[in-house]
Amino acid sequence: MYFKFSLRHNPTINRSDAYWRLVESYRNHDDRVCHRTLLNIGFLSEDVSIEQLNLIRRKLVERQNNMTNKLFRQAETEDAVVNQFTEM
């Protein structure tokens, strides 16, 4: 899974901005690579760094996979921005 963005008009800032989605790749029955949007994140503020985006992705993947094995579980982060996007 990975994040990808497309440029769209952001009405809050009245200009084009990155609209983020969480996407997964898979192979269909014809063995072609396809992409499926799992989650529309939307417009992110400019104060979200690449490291925070990667942490958000890891935590969302972990939640999707329901990883209960504490040995391989990611450490909880103290980053308020990451927690804002990953907590329900």
C-alpha positions in Angstrom: 0.0 0.0 0.0 1.1 3.5 -0.7 -0.1 7.1 -0.8 -0.7 8.8 -4.1 -2.0 12.2 -4.9 -3.8 14.0 -7.7 -4.0 17.7 -8.1 -7.4 19.1 -7.5 -8.9 22.5 -6.6 -8.8 23.0 -2.9 -11.7 25.4 -2.0 -10.3 26.3 1.4 -7.1 27.9 -0.2 -8.7 28.6 -3.6 -5.9 27.0 -5.7 -4.7 23.5 -6.9 -3.5 21.2 -4.1 -2.6 17.5 -3.6 -5.6 15.3 -2.8 -4.3 12.2 -1.1 -5.5 8.6 -1.4 -4.3 5.3 0.2 -4.0 2.8 -2.7 -3.1 -0.9 -2.9 -1.8 -2.7 -6.0 -3.1 -6.2 -6.9 -3.2 -8.5 -9.9 -6.5 -9.2 -11.5 -7.6 -12.5 -13.1 -5.8 -11.6 -16.3 -2.6 -11.1 -14.3 -2.6 -7.4 -15.0 -1.5 -5.0 -12.2 -4.4 -2.9 -11.0 -4.8 -0.3 -8.3 -7.6 0.0 -5.8 -8.3 3.1 -3.6 -8.8 2.0 0.0 -9.2 5.3 1.6 -9.6 8.9 0.4 -7.5 11.0 2.8 -8.3 14.3 1.2 -6.3 17.5 1.4 -3.5 17.5 4.0 -2.1 20.6 5.6 1.4 21.6 4.5 2.8 20.8 8.0 2.6 17.0 7.4 6.0 15.6 6.5 7.0 12.6 4.4 8.0 10.7 7.6 4.6 11.4 9.2 2.9 10.3 6.0 4.8 7.0 6.1 3.9 6.5 9.8 0.2 7.1 8.9 0.4 4.5 6.2 2.0 2.0 8.5 -0.5 2.5 11.2 -3.4 2.2 8.8 -2.0 -1.0 7.2 -1.5 -2.4 10.7 -5.1 -1.6 11.5 -6.4 -3.2 8.3 -4.4 -6.4 8.9 -5.5 -6.5 12.6 -2.0 -7.3 13.7 -2.4 -8.6 17.2 1.1 -10.1 17.5 2.9 -7.7 19.8 6.3 -8.9 18.6 5.8 -7.3 15.1 3.5 -4.5 16.1 4.8 -1.0 15.4 5.6 1.1 18.4 3.0 3.7 19.3 3.8 7.1 18.2 3.6 10.3 20.2 3.1 12.4 17.1 -0.2 14.2 17.4 -0.6 14.7 13.6 -0.1 11.0 13.0 -2.6 10.1 15.7 -5.1 12.5 14.4 -5.2 10.7 11.0 -5.1 7.2 12.4 -7.4 7.2 15.4 -11.1 6.8 14.9 
